[in-house]
Amino acid sequence: MPERLRITLRYLASGINQKDVARYFSVGNSTICKIIREVCLAIWDVLGPVFLPRPTPHHWKRVTEEFGNK
């Protein structure tokens, strides 16, 4: 697994702060911050449209109708 992804997953999964992640991987604090931001944006760009698609007007109309029926 690429190092940048390992760093980001360690940060996201463990709940520890970025300074501790930087110390664990022997990387500077500002570098860790940049890596985590870039990898999270890449994950969002790839997985966001798949798992959280942008609602269309048709979608909102259907949601409104379903809410009205309830």
ABEGO torsion letter per residue (X at the ends): XBAAAAAAAAAAAAGBBAAAAAAAAGBBAAAAAAAAAAAAAAAAAAAAAAABBBBBAAAAAAAAAAAAAX
